[in-house]
Amino acid sequence: MGSKWRKVKMALVSNLCVYVPTAADGGGGNDDVPHSGGFSDAALLSPVTRPASPSLRLSKSFNRSSKKTCTICLASMKRGEGQAIFTAECSHSFHFQCIASNVRHGNQICPVCRAIWKEVPLQGPTGSGPPLGRTRINPVNWSNDPVMTLLRPIPPRPNSPRHVPTSIFPKPEPNVFNDDEPLNLKLSNKTSSESCSLKRVLVKTYTEVPAVPRFSTNDDFTVLINLKAPTSVSGVKSSNSNQGPTFSQVNQTPRAPVDLVTVLDTSGSMAGTKLALLKRAMGFVIQNLGPADRLAVIAFSSAARRLFPLRKMSDAGKQQALQAVNSLVANGGTNIAEGLRKGAKVMEDRRENNLVGSIILLSDGQDTYTVNGNSNSKNGSRQNQLNYELLLPRSIYGGDGNSGIKIPVHAFGFGTDHDASSMHSISEISGGTFSFIETEGVIQDAFAQCIGGLLSVVVKDARVIVESLNTNVVIRSLKAGSYKNRLMADGKSGSIDVGDLYADEERDFLVSVNIPIELTSNETCLLKVKCHYTDPLTKEAVNLESVNVRIQRPENLDQKVIVSIEVDRQKNRLQAAEAMVQARTAAEEGDLAQAICTLENCRRVLFETVSAKSGDRLCVALDAELKEMQDRMASRHMYEASGRAYILSGLSSHSWQRATARGDSTDGSSLVQAYQTPSMVEMLTRSQASFMGSPSAQRLVRPIWSFASPKPR
């Protein structure tokens, strides 16, 4: 026995991580080792053997520093500071509160050395430890961060047996996720009247020129249809931007509540700073949801599990959600399909549903379980596209005769190693957006921009219907980007499914028609434009008054024709998006020179347009964006690292006409933010104020670039 304990002491003195074998390992002599039946701040050690895997060894310097710092929250860990310390059987120590929260959600491995624990810390509902009103959700001390602080501690249940410890192991997942918290929503007359008094969607039309000579024809005449959503009634600005938002300032005016499911990658590559900032970003999301909003959290690595069921974000709900997020641990592979399957199941199985629903997907890697083959192979692009479709459950999107529940997935590619093609495909198929988070510190801002839109939905299931008003006028085409559209075979009518609109958002669609000879009138009626949608707050159907499109038909034009800036601007947007598609195709085939040339030619054409010469902001932004894409194609390595993701996020933004994050482009001063709404800007301001107000967070921010990956210009 003496020799065995001597080996233990030698291992501890040399600061090496020790491996604790189980009885099945065949390590004899266990009876000679003293054993304690309870938990204390001393480790319960077993006979020591060297770890079989190098991954279980830690450097002396790191292990020495880990004894002074909790590796979960990175805060000081000294005796006498008023916090209990737990030392595991592998010799690593943590704050008891930190490790108990991890273990409570089923994590029974050491966050440092990955050793599997046989004995874990139990935590009963005692009053000791930090107050429940403050929950540490990052490996940083965020105790002074207003975003991480709830209004008040949650009081314990009356007559609760404080001396009986609760189970730390999560309950088995039910076969059906129908345990969502009831909505119990009652729409007051005041809310209904306030909603009805708001401005409705505004429909405007523009023709490329106001007049065409009476005896002239045109087979490709463009009409622009512009939709403008009502202004938000839910924006509440913080009284002190330096301190960030408080709970009482959020969602104080009527708006449509949201069902939000976050599907988060917790594979091994997320370990360290990335996971820390993800937890913080999730904390920001949780704090900015209202009491009528519901949130569910799915974590996936090699497998997926529902970490937190669909619950209202009341004070208690926020506290429980923060604790669930705090338990995230990075390990394993990347199974995006399984994560989305669980997320879709939450949406499918819920007993009640808010009218606004969405899924947020974040991943920093490539799916290694469902998508087969090299996603960048130029010979298997069609097969890869089919594989990408397998990642998304058909139950949450409509199309091709499938009657799904149509839940958009907003995908976020984190870092330079994620599969941008698959993430873009997931978002495109489901009707969501794809954002490229190039820098770690941008993740919270990217989430903030997204939820700033989701928390301001004022239009649901909008549809535009276009009809010909003249027997000689035929609709040639509908240019609607990624929006599903239909054109009847006779060319007399068509429709565009616009879907949801955030407050203050605009949508622009181009309709191509022919202009016939006009013999009897000074004007020609071209089109009738109708629009209908659902008010997400009152759930009432809204049918707007139709708008007729006409052009003047003089015998001769006495002056120079004035081209519509509005129409020209949208033509430029579509032309730039088409150039991006062609450049990406060339780049995937290995011809970067052709890709750069395609973008350069588009820039030259844009420069000569009427809107560009007038200094139009969108045209300036398009030119800057195309130039950035050229720079990111300077080499194959540059394109693989960031060029592909940057182009795809740009395509997503222009095809849906909705703001996405590209690199650090959530900065409001960036020219690429042509689609940001006031609600998005406000939420971004909150995010940046809360982040910059926390000095401990700033040391975590750094670009996600390896030494082998040069940062793009």
N, C-alpha and C positions, 0 to 999 in steps of 0.2 A: 504494500500500500504506500509505503514511503516513497518508493521510486516513482510511482504513478503521480503522486502529488508534486514531486520534484519536477516532472515533465510539465505539469500544468503551470507551475510557477515560472519555469524557464520560458514557456510560450508567452505568458503575460508580460514578463520583463522585457522580452524582445519585441513586444508590441505587434505580434503577428496575430491575424485573425485565426481563431481555432475552430475546428470542425467538430461538431458533436455527433458521434455516430448513434444510430438507433440500435435497438436490440437485434434487429435483423442483420446488422452489419457484422455480427459475429464477434464484436469486441467483448471479450470476457472480463471478469473481475468487477462487474458493476456493483456487486454486493458490498465491495470494500469501500465504496465511495459514499461519504456522508450525503444524506438527502434531506432536504427540508420540505415539509408538506405545505408550506405557505409561500407567499411572495414577499420579497423584501427588495431593498435597493442593491443587494449583492447578487451576483450571478450564481445560477445553479449549474455547476460544471460537472461534466462527465469525463471519462478518460479521453485523452487528447490524441488525435492522429492528424497527420498532415492532410490538407485538402487535396482531393484527387484532381481538382480542376484549378488551373491558374487563376480563374476568375474569382476564386474565393480568397486570394491573397491580396493584401493591401500594403501599400508602402508604409514604412515606419513613420514618416513625417505626417502622412494623412491620418493615420490611426492615432498619433499623439494629439493632433489638433482636434480629432473627433471626440476625444474625451473631454474637451473643454467646450465644445459646441454641439448642440442638438442638430443632427444632420437632416432633420425634417424641417425645422423652422429656422435653422442657422442662427438662433439666438444663443446667448451665453448660457452655459449649463454648469453652475457652481452650487455647491451646497450652501445653504443658508440664504438663498435668494427667494425662498417662499414657494418653490415648486418641487413636487416630488420627482425623483429621478428613477427610471427603471433601467436596470442593466440586464440584458438578455444573456442566454446561455452561451452565445457566441462572443461575449465580452463587450459588445457595443452598447452604449448607453444613450438614452433619449429622455426627453421630458415625458412624464407619465401620461399627461393629457394628449400629447402629440401621438404617441404610439398606441394609446388606447383607442383613439379615434380610427387609426388605420386598422387595427385588429377587429374593431367592432364591425367593420364592413367586410370581413372575411380574409384580410391579408395576414398571413401567418408566416411570412418570410422576412428576413432582415433586409431593410432598405439599403444597407451598406454592402453586405457580403453575399446576400441572396441565400443564406443558410436557412433551412426550414426549421422553425421552432416547434418543439414539442410542448412547451409550456409558455403561455401567453398571458399578458396582463388583463385582469378582469377589472371592470369599472362599474360600480353600482351607482344609483342615482343619489349620490351624496352631494352635500353642498360645498365640498372642498374643491379646490382648483380655481382656475380663472372663471369669472362670471360668464354665464351663457350668453350674455349680451354681446360679447366679443369673441369671435371665432377666428383663430389663425388658419388661413386657408392657403398660405404660400410658405415656401421655405425661406421666408423673410419675416421680420417682425413688423407686421402691418398694424400694430395696436393703435397707432395714432392716425390711421387712415380713415377718413369719414366714410368712404365707400364700403369699408369692411365692418362698419359698426351699425348694429340695429338700434331701434329706438329704446327698447327696454328689455331686460332679461325676461325669459319665459318663466312664469311661476311654476313651481312643481305641482303635480297633481295633489289634491288634498287627500290626507290619510294614506299616502303611499308608503309602503314598507321600506324605509330607507336602508334597513340593515340587510335586505336581500339583494344580492347582485343580479343585474339583468344579463341576459344572454348576449354575448359579443358576436355570435355568429349570425349572418344574415338568414332570413327565412328563405326557404326554397322558392324559386320563381314559380308563380302559378302558371298553369297551362294557358289560361286566358287572362289578358291584362285588362280586366273589366273592373279594376279596383280604383279607378280614377275618382278624385274627390268631386262630389256633386257641385254643380254650378250655383244653384239656388239664386238665380238672377231674376230680379223683378224690375222691369223697365217702368220708371215713374213717368207720370204725365209731363213733368217738367223736363225730363231728359228727352222725351219724344218731341215735345214742342221745340226744344232748343235745336234738336237735330233737323227738324223740318224747316226751321228758319234759316238754316245755313244755305249758302249758295250751292247750286247743283253743278254738275259737270258742265263745263262750257265747251261748245262745239263751234269751231271756226273752219272755214274753207278758204283756200287761196288758189287762184289759177296762175300758171307760169307767166302769162301775159294777160292784161285785162281785155284785149280786143284782138279779133282776127278778121281780116277782110272778108266781106260777104261771099265773094266768089272763090275764095281760097279754101283748101282742105289741109288737114293735118292728121296723119295716121298715128302720131305718138305725142299727144297733148297731155301734159301732167297737171293733175289737180291734187293739192295737198289738203288732207283732213287733219286738223289739230284738235286734240282733246286736252282740256286743262281741269285737273281735279280740284275740288274745293279746298280751301285753306283749313289747316288743322285747327281743332279746338282743344287739343290736348297738350300743346306745348306750354310748359311752365318753366321759366328761366330761374336759375338759382340766384338768390339774393346776394350771394358772395361766391363768385366763381373761383376764388382762391381756395375756398374750403370744400368745393365740390357740392354735389346735390345732397339734400337730406331727404329722408323717406317722406316727410310731410309735404315736400314740394313736388313729388312725383305723382302724376296721374290724378290731379285734383279736379279735372274737368272730364265730361263724358267722352268716351271713345270705345271702340270695339275691343273687347278683351281677346287675348291671344292664347292658343294652345301651342306651346313651343317644346320641341324635343331636341335636345342636343346630343349628337352622336360623336364621341370624342375618342381619338386615337391615344391609347396608353401603351403602345408598343415600346420595346426597349430603347429605340432611338429617341423617344420623347424624354428620357431621363435628364435630370439636371435643370438648367435654366428654362428650357422650353416648357417643361411641365409646371414649373413655378409660375411662369407668366400665363400659362393656360389657366391655372387655378385662379390667378388674380383676375384675368379677363372674365372668367365665369362668375367670379364674385361681383364684378361690375354689372354683368347681365342680371344676376339675381336681385341685386339691390335696386335696379331700375325697372323691374317688373312690378305691376300693380297688384293689389289684393284680389282682383278678379281674374288676373292672368294665371295660367297653369303651366308648370314646367315639369319635364321628365328628363332624366340624365341616363344616357347609355354609354358605357365604357367598353371599348373593344381592343383586343390585341390579337392573340391567337384565337380566342373565342370572345364572345360578347355577353354582357350581363346588364340587366336593368339595375342601375345603381340607385335610382330614385324614381318612384312612381309619379304619375301625373297628379301633382298637388297644386293647390292655390298658393300664391306667394303672399300669404298673410305673414305676420311677424313669426309665427311658429313655423310656417312653411319655409320662409327664408332661412331660418336657423337650421332646420333639418337639411335643406338643400346645401347650405354652406358646409355642414359637417360631412355630407356625402361627397362633395367635391374635394374636401380636405383629405379624404381617404384614398384618392387616386394614387396609384403606384405604377411606374413604368416597367414593363417587362413583356417578353414574348414577341410574336410576329405581328403581321398586319392583315386582318381579315375584315376588310371594309364591307363586303357583302353581308357578313353575319351581323355587323353593327347596324347596317341599314335595315336588315330584316327585323331586328328587335325594335328599332325605331318605328318602322312601319306598323309593326304589331301593336305598339302602344296606341297609334292613331286609329287603327282598324278596330281594336277591341274596346275602346272607351265607350262607356254607357251614354255619356252626354258629350257634346262637343261645342266649343266656341266656334263661331262662324269663321274666324281667322285662325288658320293653323299653318305651321311651317316646321321644317326640320333644318337644323344647322349641323353640317358635317365638317369636321376638321381632321386632317391627316397629314403626316409628314413623310409618309413612305408609299410603297407600292403594294397593292394587294398580291399576296403570295399564295392565295388559296383558291381563288376563282378565276382570275384572268391568267390565261396561259400564253406563253410565248413572249417575245420582245415587243413591247408596245410601240417601239420606234421603228420597227421593221417596215421597210417600204414595200415588201412583197406580200405582207399579210394585213394590210390596213383594213380590209373589209372584215376579215375574221376577228381582228382586234376590236372593231366597232361592235360586233356581235357579242364578244366577251364582255365589253364594258356594259352592255345592256343587261347582262346577267347580274351585275352588281346591284342593280336597282330593282326592288320588288315591284312587279307589275300592278300590285294592288294600290299603289299610291300615285299612279299617274294614268291619265286617260290617253286614248289614241289607238288607232288601228282597230276600232271596235271594242276596245277594252273599257269597261265601265269602272274605272278606279275612283278613288276618293280625291284624287288630284291635289296632293300635298307637295308644294315646291320644296326642293332641297337646295339650300344655299351652301355651296361647297367652298371650303377654304383650304388651299394648298399651302402647307407650312414649310418654308425652307426650300432648298435646292434639290432635294432628293425625292420629292413627292412625284406621283404620276399625274402630270398636268392633263394629259389626254383623257384619262379615265375620270378625273374629277370634273373636267369640263363637260364630258359626255353625260355624267350623272345629272349635273345641273341643267343642261340643255333639255334632256328627255323629260325631266320633272317640271320644268318651268321655273327653275331657280337661277341664281347667278353664280359665277365662279370668280373667286378672288384669289390673288397671288400674294401671300404674305412673305415677302423677301427678308424682312428684318424682324428679329424676335420682338423688339419693342413695339411693333405696329399691331400686334395681335389684338390688344384690347381696343384700339381705335377701329380696327376692321370689324370687330364684333359690335362696337358701339354704332358704327355707321349702319350696319345691317339691322339691328334692333330699333334704331331710330326710325327706320322705314316701317318695320313690322308693327311698331306701336302707334302708327299713324295711318293705318289703312282706313280709307273713307269710301272706297268703292269696291264692290265684290262682283265678280262674274260679268264684267262689262262686255258688251258686244256692239260692234258697229255694222250696220247694214247699208249697203250702197245699191241703189237702183237707177237704171237709165230712165230719163224722162223724155227721151226722143226716140222715135222708132228707127232713126238713122244713126243713133249714137250707140256704139258698142264698147263695153269695158274690155280693154285689152289685157290688163294685168293689175294685180294688187301687190304692192311692195311693202311688206309688213315685218321684215326681219324674221325673228324666230317665232312670231305669233302665228298661230294656226289660222289659215284663211281658206276660203272656198270661193271659187268662181264658177258660176253656172255655164254649161256648155254653150248656151246661146249668147253669152256675154251680156245679158240684160240685168244681172244682179250678182251680188257677191257679199261676203260677210267676213269679218275679222273678229276672232275671240281675243279680246284685250285682257280679260281676267281682272286682277286686283290693281288698284291704283293707290299709292301713298298720297298723303296730303300734299298739294301743290305740284304733284308730278304732271308731266305733259307727255303725250304720245303723238307722234307724227307718222302718218301713213300716206304713201304716194299711190295715186290711182291713174293709170294710163288709159286714155280714151281717144277715139277718133273725132275729128271735127268735120262735119259734112258741109256742103254748100248750102247757104241759107238764101232762099229766094223771096220769102214773104215777110220777114221781120227784121228788126234792127238788133235783135238779140236771139241767142240760142240757149234753150234749157238743156243742160247736160245731165245732171245727177240729182238725186234726192238722197240725203244722208240722214240716217236715223240711228239712235243710240238708246240702249236700255241697260240697266244694271240693278244691283241690290244694295240697299243701304245697310252696311254691316251692323250698325248700332240699333236701328229699329227693325231690321229684317224685312223692310218693305220694298216692293218692286217699284222702280222709278223708270218711267218712259219719257224721254225728252222729246220736245217738239222737233219735227224734222227740219232740215236745212236744205234749201235748193241752191244748186250751183248754176250760174248763168255767165255767159260772156257776151260782150258787145260785138255787133257785126256791122260796122260801117262799110260803105262802099270802098273807101280808100282811107289809109292811115296817113294823116297829114303831118304827124310828128314821129320821132323815134320811139319805138316800143320800149316801155320800161319793164325790165325783167323783175319778177318778184324775188326779193332777197330771201324770203321765208322758204319758197320752193327751191331756190338754188342752194340754200344751206343744207336742206335735207338730201338733195341729190348728191352733194359732196360727202355727206355722212355715209350714204350707201355705197358710193364709189370707193371711199377709203376702206370700208369694211370688206368690199370685194377684193381690193388690193391685198388686204391682210390675209384673206383666205388663199389667194394665189401665191403669196410669198411663203406662207406656211407650207403649202403643198410642195413648192420647190425646195424648201429647206429640208423637209422630211425625206425628199428624194436625194438629198446630198448636194444640191446645187445652191449653195449659199450666195454665190455671185448673182445668179438669176433672181433670187429672192430679194436681194438688196436693190437690184436694178428695177424690179417691179415696184417696190416702195418709192424709189426715187422718181420714177415716171409719174406715179400718182401725185407726188408732191408738186411736180411741175405743172400738172394739169390743174390742180387745186389753186395754185398760185395765180392762174389766169382767169379764174372765175369772178363773177360780179361780187359775190358775197365776200370773197377773200380780199378783193381790192377795196372793199368798203370797211375792212378791219373787223369783220365779224368774229366774235370770240370763239365760236365753235370751230371755225376754219383755222384759226390760230392754234387751237388746242389739237386739232387733227394733225396739223403739220408737225407740231412738237412731238406728238405721239408716234407718228411714222418715223421721225428722225431717231427717237429712242429705240424703236424696233430695229432700225438699221444698225445702230451701235451694238445691239445685243446679238447681232448675227456676224460680228467681226471674225469669229472663229467657231469651229464646231463645238468646242468645249463651252464657249460662252453661250451658244444657242441651247445646248443641252442643260446648262446650269440655270439659266433664267430666261432666255429668249423665247422658248416655246411657251412657258407659263405666262410671260408678259403679253404675248400676242393673243393667247386664248382668253385671258381675262379681259383684254381690250375688245375682242370679238363679242364676248358675253355682254359687256357693257353696252356696246352699240347695237347689238341685235335685239336686246330687251329694252334699250333706252333707260337703263337704270345704273346707278353708281356702283362700282366695284372697287376693291382695293387692288392696287398694282404697285408692288414694291413699297415705297413710303408715300404713295399718292393719296392717302387719306387726308393729307395736309390740305386744308381749305384753300391755301394760296396756289395749289398746283393747277395747271391749266387743264389737266385731263379730267377734272371733276365737273364735267359739263352737266351731269344729271343729279348732282346732290340737291336734296330738298332742304328747306329750313329745319325740319325735324331732325334730319341726319346731321346737319351742321351743329344744331343745339346739343345733340347727344355726343358728338365728337368733342365739343367744347367741354362738356362735363368730364369725359374720359381723360382728356389731356390735363385738365385742371386737377383732377384727383391723382393722376399719375405723377405729375411734376410736383405736386404738393407732398409727395412721399419720398424723401431723400433716400430711404433704404431701397426703394425700387430702382432708382436710377443706375445703381451699379450693376444691375442685372442686364441692362440693355446693351446688346452688341449685335452686329450683323451675323447672319447665319452663313458664313463663308469659311470653307476649309482653306488650309494653306495652299492647296492645289487649285483653288477656284478663285481667279482674280475677280474683284468686284467690278461690275459693269459701270460704264460711264452714265 
